[in-house]
Amino acid sequence: MFNDETIQWAEEVFGKIDHKLTLEAERLGDKIPYIPDEKTGRYEEDMAEKDPVWWCNGFWSGMMWQMYHATDKELYRKTAEANEDRLDKAFDIYTGLHHDVGFMWLHTAVANYRLTGSERSKARGLHAAHLLAGRYNPRGQFIRSWNRDRAGWVIIDSMLNIPLLYWAKEAIGDPRFGFDAEDHADKVMNNIVRPDGSVSHIGVFDPYTGELLETPGGQGYASGSSWSRGQSWAIYGFALSYVHTGKQEYLDTAKKVAHYFIAEVSKTGWVPVVDFRSPAEPVMIDTSAGMCAACGFLEIAKHVGEYEKQLYIDAAINILKATEAKYAIWDDEKDGLIDYATGSYHEESWTEVPIIYSDYYFLEAILRILDKSFLIW
Ligand code: GLY
């Protein structure tokens, strides 16, 4: 699938990642990182203390499990296990939990269970899966995303949470989890993905009837715009729903959004702007959208015919190489692997900084190229 030059490049990058993540893991101990401090360039906060229910609290552990799987180094396994223990506090808080229990426990407990067979981890994964299934709306046939007064809100990011339900279905042989996940994926596919291959961030449904009421702009520029990370959630999320169900519509949806994404990202040197339908100025980059899309493209490439594959592989490699060349952080004194991720279009505080999820998808994509990854989703 990959030419020799790409393999050699990925091997060199993997060596640098292993070196850098070893340093970071030694410095962090059991702390859960998110964004390095602006002044020191180091992870100073511990998200397990600051915000135990934060949706990103699994990514570091996911990186550690991917690295343990690729290298067998005990440091990585121990770091991941310590993070998983500390996430138990989030279960105790409960009322702060949301649909992102998928992101949180797929990367911690479920990854642990997949690699070690730990029964304690299986129980934690199932606990999280039941919380996610408990958010299912049987009239609207969707899983509500957020809390407070947003009973009918569904966000495209949810497509990366429902793999927790596909896992639970297999883990205990109960198809209910699969029914919930497929109903949700169908609702998103038919209401949030647009006919032209672009995607809204949010769909607001009537929680009593399931009727689509509006599609606010969310973390993108505005309603009707095209938040790049949201597009990448759709690409990878629908590819994953295809992997778990075999439903061709999901693969076709992933491909449709992928084609739109490739057309857009090729205009800006293969590094995505935050929103593909925003004003020309200011130019704001979000590397994380490219990293997640690259993982989606590499997954899609595994399921299409010989003459289609190269489109997805080339797009993934173009994005990864362009991003690594411009935005990788190979300085040992600084934390983070990939700079210039952006939380959302209108939120100034997390603009063009290293964010843990950009690192996770970068790592997963590099390991995919080297055939050293395992499916965490
Ligand atoms: N899931 C929230 C985000 O993508 O920022």
Residues whose N, C-alpha, C, O or C-beta is under 5 A from the ligand:
A	BS01	LIG	D157 G343
